[in-house]
Amino acid sequence: MIQMLIKSLGETCYMVFLSAALATLCGMPLGVILTVTREGHILENKGINRVLGAVVNATRSTPFIILMVAIIPLTRIIVGSSIGTTAAIVPLTISATPFIARIIESSLLEVDPGVIEAAESMGASPIQIIWKVLLPESMHAIVLGVTLAIISLIGSSAMAGALGGGGLGDLAIRYGYQRFQADTMAATVVILIALVQLVQSVGNYISAKLNKTKMQ
């Protein structure tokens, strides 16, 4: 059982952290665009903001299980299969991207408008304001938000296991539930709780460091 738990933990970490990295790469520009195109912001564009916001909201409102089944053809095109740990990364990434985009938008909106106005008065371009003002000022909040997204992905990866995605969820379903092995079920739950605690602790530590550096 220990060998199975180690293997399943490795699969879960592979799914969660790779999909989190990909979702952050996709969600970061989406979040920035959603922020700067808002009314009264540095690149106001109501049309782009409304369309992009509608797409993000539609994706966020789709339950993960339904999304995972709905995009099976896309998953097959991208990775060549709809079953397995690598295949699960596709729906996990698509599910987490709009969530991270909204997190980043919320974090960027917390930046003091006075700081943005000061940068504009010194002749900074919109790109310079984004890279040198908005992102550095909000990075500690972004880290906390991405940490929350990673924890959400841990839960989603467990659901992916129910549909052949592998990982701890798959182990809990196949052995803990279908074969009535209560010890296996309990072990997977304990490992998932420990993983969530570890991720949250690391995220809090990095965010605190970034916030302290910003204040200095």
Secondary structure by P-SEA (a helix, b strand, c coil): caaaaaaaaaaaaaaaaaaaaaaaaaaaaaaaaaaaaccccccccaaaaaaaaaaaaaaaaccaaaaaaaaaaaaaaacccccccccaaaaaaaaaaaaaaaaaaaaaaaccaaaaaaaaaacccaaaaaacccccccaaaaaaaaaaaaaaaaaaaaaaaaaccccaaaaaaaccccccaaaaaaaaaaaaaaaaaaaaaaaaaaaaaaaaaaac
